[in-house]
Each structure stands twice: as C-alpha cells, then as structure tokens.
Amino acid sequence: MPMDDGPITPALVVWTAKRVITQHSEPPSEHRVTGRCKQCRDDGCGMLDWARGVLKAHRTPA
C-alpha cells in the first residue's frame, strides 16, 4: 500500500522544502533533535541545498 494519497504537486514540494529549512533553523533542544538531519555532513547538507533551491525556483518576483 503506497504512503501517499495523490500526485506530487508544486505546493507539496514547496511545503516539504519549508519543513526541511525549518528543521535546520531550529536550535537543538534537549527534548528533540533539531538543527541537523541524517543528510547533514561536516561540509554541508544536500537536503538543505535542495530545499533552498526549490524555494528559490518557486519564488515569485514582486
């Protein structure tokens, strides 16, 4: 049984990118691990780079 209920929409991709950035911007807490993910390495994070690229690509000019 698939986990998703529908197609991957641009809104879903943007929402996911925002959640990735939020995870990386929250300070670490003693109650939960934040500030990094399993993709994070000492030289950066591929997931965070992806999220920034998605939001940059979906940014609308003012």
Secondary structure, 3 states (H helix, E strand, C coil): CCCCCCCCCHHHHHHHHHHHHHHHHCCCCCCCCCCCCCCEECCEEHHHHHHHHHHHHHCCCC
